[in-house]
Amino acid sequence: MYWWQLRYKYAFHDPVANLYLAIPFAGLAVMVAVGMGPTAAVVSWLVLAGLTGLAYVGAATSSSSTAAIVFVAPFLWGGLLVSVIFAIDHTVRRRRRKRGGHVPSASS
């Protein structure tokens, strides 16, 4: 998205500042590392990618002085939605283990 939005007049041109937009994805990586399931991880990634893409488009195509506020969405809404997805995934996995259900792993 960074390279795509550079063609617009109001693009976000600071590559270092763009690294801040990777923070929600780093949070997702931590959740995957502590046990988030693959389906929940993919859905979470799609949520973050969609919100980040919309933020880039919104900021790059707006001449408003407050257009950069859209970059809060991946942090605020993305963080909230990914946390809810993680909590649901964790609850479902825990209930499956308690019932004695088999949770598929990479080795099975």
N, CA, C and O atoms as CSV, one atom per row, in Angstrom:
chain,resi,resn,atom,element,x,y,z
A,1,MET,N,N,0.830,-1.199,0.000
A,1,MET,CA,C,0.000,0.000,0.000
A,1,MET,C,C,0.869,1.255,0.000
A,1,MET,O,O,0.503,2.275,-0.584
A,2,TYR,N,N,2.019,1.169,0.658
A,2,TYR,CA,C,2.877,2.356,0.718
A,2,TYR,C,C,3.245,2.820,-0.690
A,2,TYR,O,O,3.099,4.000,-1.007
A,3,TRP,N,N,3.714,1.916,-1.530
A,3,TRP,CA,C,4.147,2.309,-2.873
A,3,TRP,C,C,2.965,2.729,-3.731
A,3,TRP,O,O,3.088,3.649,-4.540
A,4,TRP,N,N,1.820,2.071,-3.568
A,4,TRP,CA,C,0.635,2.416,-4.338
A,4,TRP,C,C,0.199,3.851,-4.073
A,4,TRP,O,O,-0.089,4.588,-5.015
A,5,GLN,N,N,0.147,4.252,-2.831
A,5,GLN,CA,C,-0.406,5.558,-2.476
A,5,GLN,C,C,0.531,6.721,-2.805
A,5,GLN,O,O,0.113,7.877,-2.752
A,6,LEU,N,N,1.777,6.436,-3.142
A,6,LEU,CA,C,2.724,7.516,-3.452
A,6,LEU,C,C,2.336,8.307,-4.699
A,6,LEU,O,O,2.778,9.444,-4.862
A,7,ARG,N,N,1.536,7.739,-5.565
A,7,ARG,CA,C,1.143,8.456,-6.788
A,7,ARG,C,C,0.121,9.552,-6.519
A,7,ARG,O,O,-0.145,10.375,-7.395
A,8,TYR,N,N,-0.452,9.575,-5.330
A,8,TYR,CA,C,-1.455,10.582,-5.000
A,8,TYR,C,C,-0.819,11.813,-4.364
A,8,TYR,O,O,0.208,11.729,-3.690
A,9,LYS,N,N,-1.445,12.936,-4.593
A,9,LYS,CA,C,-0.918,14.216,-4.119
A,9,LYS,C,C,-0.775,14.255,-2.600
A,9,LYS,O,O,0.189,14.823,-2.086
A,10,TYR,N,N,-1.706,13.667,-1.887
A,10,TYR,CA,C,-1.713,13.759,-0.428
A,10,TYR,C,C,-1.192,12.484,0.235
A,10,TYR,O,O,-1.604,12.143,1.343
A,11,ALA,N,N,-0.302,11.797,-0.436
A,11,ALA,CA,C,0.224,10.529,0.066
A,11,ALA,C,C,1.043,10.727,1.339
A,11,ALA,O,O,1.520,11.819,1.646
A,12,PHE,N,N,1.179,9.641,2.048
A,12,PHE,CA,C,1.956,9.577,3.285
A,12,PHE,C,C,3.380,9.207,2.879
A,12,PHE,O,O,3.657,8.030,2.645
A,13,HIS,N,N,4.301,10.190,2.787
A,13,HIS,CA,C,5.608,9.977,2.160
A,13,HIS,C,C,6.734,9.545,3.090
A,13,HIS,O,O,7.819,9.226,2.603
A,14,ASP,N,N,6.536,9.521,4.371
A,14,ASP,CA,C,7.620,9.201,5.298
A,14,ASP,C,C,7.724,7.692,5.498
A,14,ASP,O,O,6.882,7.115,6.186
A,15,PRO,N,N,8.735,7.028,4.915
A,15,PRO,CA,C,8.818,5.571,5.032
A,15,PRO,C,C,9.027,5.107,6.473
A,15,PRO,O,O,8.546,4.035,6.842
A,16,VAL,N,N,9.723,5.878,7.286
A,16,VAL,CA,C,9.938,5.490,8.686
A,16,VAL,C,C,8.612,5.543,9.449
A,16,VAL,O,O,8.309,4.642,10.231
A,17,ALA,N,N,7.839,6.575,9.228
A,17,ALA,CA,C,6.534,6.673,9.886
A,17,ALA,C,C,5.609,5.552,9.436
A,17,ALA,O,O,4.734,5.130,10.192
A,18,ASN,N,N,5.791,5.068,8.221
A,18,ASN,CA,C,4.978,3.951,7.741
A,18,ASN,C,C,5.249,2.673,8.514
A,18,ASN,O,O,4.398,1.786,8.566
A,19,LEU,N,N,6.428,2.573,9.115
A,19,LEU,CA,C,6.727,1.393,9.917
A,19,LEU,C,C,5.799,1.286,11.131
A,19,LEU,O,O,5.554,0.188,11.631
A,20,TYR,N,N,5.292,2.408,11.595
A,20,TYR,CA,C,4.351,2.370,12.713
A,20,TYR,C,C,3.086,1.606,12.346
A,20,TYR,O,O,2.442,1.014,13.212
A,21,LEU,N,N,2.731,1.616,11.073
A,21,LEU,CA,C,1.545,0.892,10.637
A,21,LEU,C,C,1.757,-0.619,10.667
A,21,LEU,O,O,0.804,-1.379,10.497
A,22,ALA,N,N,2.990,-1.059,10.879
A,22,ALA,CA,C,3.271,-2.489,11.018
A,22,ALA,C,C,3.039,-2.975,12.445
A,22,ALA,O,O,3.008,-4.183,12.680
A,23,ILE,N,N,2.878,-2.071,13.394
A,23,ILE,CA,C,2.716,-2.456,14.799
A,23,ILE,C,C,1.502,-3.370,15.012
A,23,ILE,O,O,1.633,-4.376,15.710
A,24,PRO,N,N,0.331,-3.068,14.445
A,24,PRO,CA,C,-0.784,-4.010,14.634
A,24,PRO,C,C,-0.481,-5.418,14.106
A,24,PRO,O,O,-0.931,-6.410,14.680
A,25,PHE,N,N,0.285,-5.497,13.011
A,25,PHE,CA,C,0.647,-6.797,12.462
A,25,PHE,C,C,1.641,-7.520,13.375
A,25,PHE,O,O,1.627,-8.748,13.460
A,26,ALA,N,N,2.491,-6.768,14.047
A,26,ALA,CA,C,3.402,-7.363,15.031
A,26,ALA,C,C,2.608,-7.916,16.211
A,26,ALA,O,O,2.930,-8.978,16.745
A,27,GLY,N,N,1.566,-7.185,16.612
A,27,GLY,CA,C,0.692,-7.682,17.670
A,27,GLY,C,C,0.006,-8.978,17.259
A,27,GLY,O,O,-0.132,-9.897,18.066
A,28,LEU,N,N,-0.416,-9.049,16.019
A,28,LEU,CA,C,-1.019,-10.274,15.499
A,28,LEU,C,C,-0.008,-11.415,15.525
A,28,LEU,O,O,-0.359,-12.544,15.869
A,29,ALA,N,N,1.235,-11.135,15.167
A,29,ALA,CA,C,2.283,-12.167,15.195
A,29,ALA,C,C,2.471,-12.717,16.606
A,29,ALA,O,O,2.678,-13.917,16.784
A,30,VAL,N,N,2.401,-11.854,17.595
A,30,VAL,CA,C,2.512,-12.302,18.990
A,30,VAL,C,C,1.341,-13.216,19.333
A,30,VAL,O,O,1.526,-14.254,19.969
A,31,MET,N,N,0.132,-12.832,18.911
A,31,MET,CA,C,-1.040,-13.667,19.189
A,31,MET,C,C,-0.920,-15.032,18.523
A,31,MET,O,O,-1.309,-16.044,19.106
A,32,VAL,N,N,-0.389,-15.065,17.316
A,32,VAL,CA,C,-0.175,-16.342,16.626
A,32,VAL,C,C,0.868,-17.161,17.383
A,32,VAL,O,O,0.728,-18.377,17.518
A,33,ALA,N,N,1.907,-16.498,17.875
A,33,ALA,CA,C,2.961,-17.195,18.606
A,33,ALA,C,C,2.468,-17.806,19.918
A,33,ALA,O,O,2.999,-18.822,20.366
A,34,VAL,N,N,1.464,-17.197,20.528
A,34,VAL,CA,C,0.961,-17.732,21.798
A,34,VAL,C,C,-0.251,-18.652,21.615
A,34,VAL,O,O,-0.886,-19.041,22.594
A,35,GLY,N,N,-0.567,-18.995,20.379
A,35,GLY,CA,C,-1.553,-20.034,20.180
A,35,GLY,C,C,-2.788,-19.723,19.371
A,35,GLY,O,O,-3.723,-20.524,19.370
A,36,MET,N,N,-2.839,-18.610,18.689
A,36,MET,CA,C,-4.006,-18.324,17.842
A,36,MET,C,C,-4.052,-19.339,16.710
A,36,MET,O,O,-3.029,-19.658,16.105
A,37,GLY,N,N,-5.245,-19.840,16.430
A,37,GLY,CA,C,-5.414,-20.828,15.364
A,37,GLY,C,C,-5.233,-20.213,13.986
A,37,GLY,O,O,-5.316,-18.995,13.822
A,38,PRO,N,N,-4.985,-21.066,12.994
A,38,PRO,CA,C,-4.726,-20.561,11.641
A,38,PRO,C,C,-5.900,-19.813,11.017
A,38,PRO,O,O,-5.695,-18.798,10.350
A,39,THR,N,N,-7.115,-20.289,11.217
A,39,THR,CA,C,-8.275,-19.605,10.639
A,39,THR,C,C,-8.444,-18.225,11.265
A,39,THR,O,O,-8.666,-17.242,10.558
A,40,ALA,N,N,-8.339,-18.152,12.582
A,40,ALA,CA,C,-8.450,-16.870,13.277
A,40,ALA,C,C,-7.327,-15.929,12.858
A,40,ALA,O,O,-7.537,-14.721,12.741
A,41,ALA,N,N,-6.138,-16.475,12.631
A,41,ALA,CA,C,-5.003,-15.647,12.206
A,41,ALA,C,C,-5.247,-15.047,10.824
A,41,ALA,O,O,-4.951,-13.875,10.591
A,42,VAL,N,N,-5.781,-15.844,9.919
A,42,VAL,CA,C,-6.059,-15.353,8.556
A,42,VAL,C,C,-7.146,-14.284,8.586
A,42,VAL,O,O,-7.019,-13.247,7.936
A,43,VAL,N,N,-8.218,-14.536,9.341
A,43,VAL,CA,C,-9.294,-13.550,9.445
A,43,VAL,C,C,-8.757,-12.255,10.058
A,43,VAL,O,O,-9.090,-11.162,9.602
A,44,SER,N,N,-7.932,-12.385,11.085
A,44,SER,CA,C,-7.347,-11.203,11.738
A,44,SER,C,C,-6.454,-10.436,10.780
A,44,SER,O,O,-6.485,-9.205,10.747
A,45,TRP,N,N,-5.659,-11.155,10.000
A,45,TRP,CA,C,-4.786,-10.497,9.033
A,45,TRP,C,C,-5.623,-9.744,8.004
A,45,TRP,O,O,-5.294,-8.614,7.640
A,46,LEU,N,N,-6.701,-10.364,7.536
A,46,LEU,CA,C,-7.569,-9.696,6.566
A,46,LEU,C,C,-8.195,-8.434,7.151
A,46,LEU,O,O,-8.315,-7.423,6.459
A,47,VAL,N,N,-8.594,-8.487,8.419
A,47,VAL,CA,C,-9.154,-7.305,9.082
A,47,VAL,C,C,-8.114,-6.191,9.131
A,47,VAL,O,O,-8.400,-5.051,8.764
A,48,LEU,N,N,-6.904,-6.524,9.585
A,48,LEU,CA,C,-5.850,-5.502,9.684
A,48,LEU,C,C,-5.457,-4.969,8.310
A,48,LEU,O,O,-5.277,-3.763,8.137
A,49,ALA,N,N,-5.324,-5.862,7.336
A,49,ALA,CA,C,-4.948,-5.431,5.987
A,49,ALA,C,C,-6.020,-4.524,5.392
A,49,ALA,O,O,-5.704,-3.515,4.761
A,50,GLY,N,N,-7.286,-4.881,5.591
A,50,GLY,CA,C,-8.374,-4.056,5.081
A,50,GLY,C,C,-8.404,-2.680,5.715
A,50,GLY,O,O,-8.531,-1.672,5.020
A,51,LEU,N,N,-8.285,-2.636,7.046
A,51,LEU,CA,C,-8.288,-1.338,7.736
A,51,LEU,C,C,-7.076,-0.485,7.355
A,51,LEU,O,O,-7.192,0.729,7.189
A,52,THR,N,N,-5.923,-1.125,7.221
A,52,THR,CA,C,-4.714,-0.390,6.842
A,52,THR,C,C,-4.839,0.127,5.409
A,52,THR,O,O,-4.477,1.268,5.122
A,53,GLY,N,N,-5.351,-0.714,4.516
A,53,GLY,CA,C,-5.563,-0.284,3.132
A,53,GLY,C,C,-6.541,0.875,3.039
A,53,GLY,O,O,-6.304,1.840,2.311
A,54,LEU,N,N,-7.635,0.778,3.775
A,54,LEU,CA,C,-8.606,1.879,3.777
A,54,LEU,C,C,-8.002,3.158,4.343
A,54,LEU,O,O,-8.322,4.253,3.882
A,55,ALA,N,N,-7.139,3.024,5.330
A,55,ALA,CA,C,-6.488,4.201,5.905
A,55,ALA,C,C,-5.577,4.870,4.874
A,55,ALA,O,O,-5.594,6.091,4.723
A,56,TYR,N,N,-4.775,4.056,4.160
A,56,TYR,CA,C,-3.913,4.618,3.120
A,56,TYR,C,C,-4.735,5.327,2.047
A,56,TYR,O,O,-4.410,6.446,1.651
A,57,VAL,N,N,-5.796,4.679,1.580
A,57,VAL,CA,C,-6.626,5.272,0.532
A,57,VAL,C,C,-7.285,6.547,1.034
A,57,VAL,O,O,-7.296,7.565,0.341
A,58,GLY,N,N,-7.835,6.488,2.245
A,58,GLY,CA,C,-8.497,7.660,2.807
A,58,GLY,C,C,-7.576,8.847,2.963
A,58,GLY,O,O,-7.951,9.978,2.654
A,59,ALA,N,N,-6.369,8.594,3.442
A,59,ALA,CA,C,-5.421,9.692,3.644
A,59,ALA,C,C,-4.847,10.201,2.316
A,59,ALA,O,O,-4.669,11.405,2.131
A,60,ALA,N,N,-4.560,9.275,1.396
A,60,ALA,CA,C,-3.924,9.665,0.136
A,60,ALA,C,C,-4.862,10.439,-0.780
A,60,ALA,O,O,-4.403,11.212,-1.621
A,61,THR,N,N,-6.148,10.246,-0.632
A,61,THR,CA,C,-7.098,10.885,-1.544
A,61,THR,C,C,-7.844,12.055,-0.914
A,61,THR,O,O,-8.787,12.579,-1.505
A,62,SER,N,N,-7.432,12.467,0.274
A,62,SER,CA,C,-8.121,13.564,0.952
A,62,SER,C,C,-7.182,14.754,1.145
A,62,SER,O,O,-6.011,14.587,1.484
A,63,SER,N,N,-7.706,15.936,0.927
A,63,SER,CA,C,-6.904,17.146,1.143
A,63,SER,C,C,-7.140,17.731,2.527
A,63,SER,O,O,-6.592,18.786,2.850
A,64,SER,N,N,-7.934,17.076,3.339
A,64,SER,CA,C,-8.233,17.568,4.684
A,64,SER,C,C,-6.982,17.546,5.556
A,64,SER,O,O,-6.160,16.636,5.450
A,65,SER,N,N,-6.843,18.544,6.409
A,65,SER,CA,C,-5.680,18.595,7.290
A,65,SER,C,C,-5.732,17.511,8.365
A,65,SER,O,O,-4.719,17.210,8.995
A,66,THR,N,N,-6.898,16.932,8.571
A,66,THR,CA,C,-7.045,15.876,9.574
A,66,THR,C,C,-7.156,14.489,8.946
A,66,THR,O,O,-7.559,13.538,9.616
A,67,ALA,N,N,-6.806,14.366,7.678
A,67,ALA,CA,C,-6.944,13.091,6.968
A,67,ALA,C,C,-6.101,11.982,7.598
A,67,ALA,O,O,-6.484,10.814,7.547
A,68,ALA,N,N,-4.981,12.330,8.179
A,68,ALA,CA,C,-4.092,11.314,8.757
A,68,ALA,C,C,-4.704,10.617,9.962
A,68,ALA,O,O,-4.185,9.593,10.407
A,69,ILE,N,N,-5.785,11.145,10.491
A,69,ILE,CA,C,-6.446,10.504,11.628
A,69,ILE,C,C,-6.937,9.106,11.254
A,69,ILE,O,O,-7.103,8.253,12.127
A,70,VAL,N,N,-7.169,8.870,9.967
A,70,VAL,CA,C,-7.634,7.534,9.552
A,70,VAL,C,C,-6.607,6.457,9.872
A,70,VAL,O,O,-6.951,5.276,9.915
A,71,PHE,N,N,-5.357,6.838,10.096
A,71,PHE,CA,C,-4.333,5.850,10.434
A,71,PHE,C,C,-4.502,5.300,11.847
A,71,PHE,O,O,-3.798,4.368,12.236
A,72,VAL,N,N,-5.417,5.860,12.610
A,72,VAL,CA,C,-5.718,5.348,13.945
A,72,VAL,C,C,-6.551,4.066,13.841
A,72,VAL,O,O,-6.507,3.231,14.744
A,73,ALA,N,N,-7.299,3.903,12.763
A,73,ALA,CA,C,-8.207,2.760,12.606
A,73,ALA,C,C,-7.521,1.405,12.775
A,73,ALA,O,O,-8.047,0.561,13.500
A,74,PRO,N,N,-6.359,1.153,12.133
A,74,PRO,CA,C,-5.738,-0.154,12.331
A,74,PRO,C,C,-5.347,-0.409,13.793
A,74,PRO,O,O,-5.333,-1.554,14.245
A,75,PHE,N,N,-5.038,0.639,14.510
A,75,PHE,CA,C,-4.666,0.478,15.914
A,75,PHE,C,C,-5.905,0.292,16.786
A,75,PHE,O,O,-5.993,-0.673,17.545
A,76,LEU,N,N,-6.848,1.204,16.682
A,76,LEU,CA,C,-8.017,1.194,17.550
A,76,LEU,C,C,-8.985,0.072,17.167
A,76,LEU,O,O,-9.191,-0.860,17.943
A,77,TRP,N,N,-9.574,0.160,15.980
A,77,TRP,CA,C,-10.544,-0.845,15.559
A,77,TRP,C,C,-9.878,-2.173,15.246
A,77,TRP,O,O,-10.419,-3.231,15.567
A,78,GLY,N,N,-8.718,-2.125,14.627
A,78,GLY,CA,C,-7.997,-3.371,14.335
A,78,GLY,C,C,-7.608,-4.097,15.606
A,78,GLY,O,O,-7.793,-5.309,15.721
A,79,GLY,N,N,-7.064,-3.348,16.568
A,79,GLY,CA,C,-6.691,-3.967,17.842
A,79,GLY,C,C,-7.882,-4.571,18.555
A,79,GLY,O,O,-7.797,-5.671,19.103
A,80,LEU,N,N,-8.996,-3.849,18.548
A,80,LEU,CA,C,-10.209,-4.342,19.200
A,80,LEU,C,C,-10.730,-5.600,18.495
A,80,LEU,O,O,-11.010,-6.604,19.150
A,81,LEU,N,N,-10.860,-5.552,17.180
A,81,LEU,CA,C,-11.399,-6.693,16.442
A,81,LEU,C,C,-10.492,-7.916,16.526
A,81,LEU,O,O,-10.975,-9.037,16.689
A,82,VAL,N,N,-9.192,-7.710,16.415
A,82,VAL,CA,C,-8.255,-8.833,16.502
A,82,VAL,C,C,-8.268,-9.427,17.910
A,82,VAL,O,O,-8.166,-10.644,18.067
A,83,SER,N,N,-8.390,-8.589,18.923
A,83,SER,CA,C,-8.472,-9.097,20.297
A,83,SER,C,C,-9.735,-9.929,20.506
A,83,SER,O,O,-9.693,-10.967,21.167
A,84,VAL,N,N,-10.847,-9.481,19.949
A,84,VAL,CA,C,-12.098,-10.247,20.049
A,84,VAL,C,C,-11.959,-11.581,19.314
A,84,VAL,O,O,-12.388,-12.617,19.823
A,85,ILE,N,N,-11.366,-11.559,18.131
A,85,ILE,CA,C,-11.157,-12.803,17.371
A,85,ILE,C,C,-10.260,-13.744,18.161
A,85,ILE,O,O,-10.521,-14.946,18.214
A,86,PHE,N,N,-9.211,-13.217,18.772
A,86,PHE,CA,C,-8.304,-14.034,19.577
A,86,PHE,C,C,-9.047,-14.653,20.760
A,86,PHE,O,O,-8.885,-15.840,21.044
A,87,ALA,N,N,-9.862,-13.851,21.453
A,87,ALA,CA,C,-10.596,-14.346,22.618
A,87,ALA,C,C,-11.575,-15.450,22.222
A,87,ALA,O,O,-11.685,-16.462,22.915
A,88,ILE,N,N,-12.287,-15.258,21.107
A,88,ILE,CA,C,-13.223,-16.276,20.634
A,88,ILE,C,C,-12.477,-17.546,20.252
A,88,ILE,O,O,-12.897,-18.646,20.612
A,89,ASP,N,N,-11.376,-17.403,19.529
A,89,ASP,CA,C,-10.566,-18.552,19.120
A,89,ASP,C,C,-10.051,-19.305,20.345
A,89,ASP,O,O,-10.101,-20.534,20.387
A,90,HIS,N,N,-9.566,-18.580,21.325
A,90,HIS,CA,C,-9.032,-19.196,22.544
A,90,HIS,C,C,-10.136,-19.954,23.283
A,90,HIS,O,O,-9.921,-21.075,23.744
A,91,THR,N,N,-11.311,-19.343,23.395
A,91,THR,CA,C,-12.433,-19.980,24.088
A,91,THR,C,C,-12.870,-21.250,23.369
A,91,THR,O,O,-13.081,-22.280,24.011
A,92,VAL,N,N,-13.006,-21.194,22.063
A,92,VAL,CA,C,-13.412,-22.367,21.284
A,92,VAL,C,C,-12.383,-23.474,21.417
A,92,VAL,O,O,-12.752,-24.634,21.604
A,93,ARG,N,N,-11.117,-23.149,21.325
A,93,ARG,CA,C,-10.068,-24.174,21.435
A,93,ARG,C,C,-10.052,-24.802,22.821
A,93,ARG,O,O,-9.880,-26.014,22.953
A,94,ARG,N,N,-10.229,-23.989,23.849
A,94,ARG,CA,C,-10.225,-24.500,25.224
A,94,ARG,C,C,-11.416,-25.427,25.447
A,94,ARG,O,O,-11.264,-26.479,26.067
A,95,ARG,N,N,-12.583,-25.061,24.961
A,95,ARG,CA,C,-13.775,-25.911,25.120
A,95,ARG,C,C,-13.617,-27.232,24.379
A,95,ARG,O,O,-14.062,-28.274,24.859
A,96,ARG,N,N,-12.994,-27.189,23.228
A,96,ARG,CA,C,-12.762,-28.437,22.487
A,96,ARG,C,C,-11.842,-29.369,23.275
A,96,ARG,O,O,-12.061,-30.580,23.311
A,97,ARG,N,N,-10.819,-28.804,23.899
A,97,ARG,CA,C,-9.890,-29.625,24.693
A,97,ARG,C,C,-10.592,-30.214,25.915
A,97,ARG,O,O,-10.356,-31.372,26.259
A,98,LYS,N,N,-11.456,-29.429,26.579
A,98,LYS,CA,C,-12.168,-29.909,27.768
A,98,LYS,C,C,-13.118,-31.043,27.430
A,98,LYS,O,O,-13.281,-31.970,28.225
A,99,ARG,N,N,-13.740,-30.986,26.280
A,99,ARG,CA,C,-14.677,-32.028,25.860
A,99,ARG,C,C,-13.960,-33.269,25.346
A,99,ARG,O,O,-14.593,-34.281,25.046
A,100,GLY,N,N,-12.669,-33.187,25.250
A,100,GLY,CA,C,-11.914,-34.330,24.760
A,100,GLY,C,C,-11.855,-34.404,23.251
A,100,GLY,O,O,-11.402,-35.397,22.683
A,101,GLY,N,N,-12.312,-33.352,22.608
A,101,GLY,CA,C,-12.273,-33.295,21.157
A,101,GLY,C,C,-10.844,-33.184,20.660
A,101,GLY,O,O,-9.974,-32.647,21.346
A,102,HIS,N,N,-10.619,-33.679,19.501
A,102,HIS,CA,C,-9.285,-33.608,18.915
A,102,HIS,C,C,-9.110,-32.284,18.189
A,102,HIS,O,O,-9.875,-31.957,17.282
A,103,VAL,N,N,-8.098,-31.523,18.594
A,103,VAL,CA,C,-7.759,-30.272,17.915
A,103,VAL,C,C,-6.647,-30.595,16.945
A,103,VAL,O,O,-5.556,-30.969,17.373
A,104,PRO,N,N,-6.888,-30.462,15.645
A,104,PRO,CA,C,-5.866,-30.803,14.653
A,104,PRO,C,C,-4.590,-29.987,14.848
A,104,PRO,O,O,-4.622,-28.788,15.126
A,105,SER,N,N,-3.486,-30.675,14.694
A,105,SER,CA,C,-2.208,-29.985,14.776
A,105,SER,C,C,-1.451,-30.232,13.480
A,105,SER,O,O,-1.914,-30.953,12.597
A,106,ALA,N,N,-0.283,-29.620,13.387
A,106,ALA,CA,C,0.520,-29.746,12.166
A,106,ALA,C,C,0.998,-31.183,11.974
A,106,ALA,O,O,1.233,-31.608,10.843
A,107,SER,N,N,1.145,-31.939,13.068
A,107,SER,CA,C,1.674,-33.287,12.956
A,107,SER,C,C,0.599,-34.339,12.687
A,107,SER,O,O,0.932,-35.487,12.393
A,108,SER,N,N,-0.694,-33.973,12.779
A,108,SER,CA,C,-1.729,-34.990,12.553
A,108,SER,C,C,-2.429,-34.834,11.236
A,108,SER,O,O,-3.321,-35.619,10.914
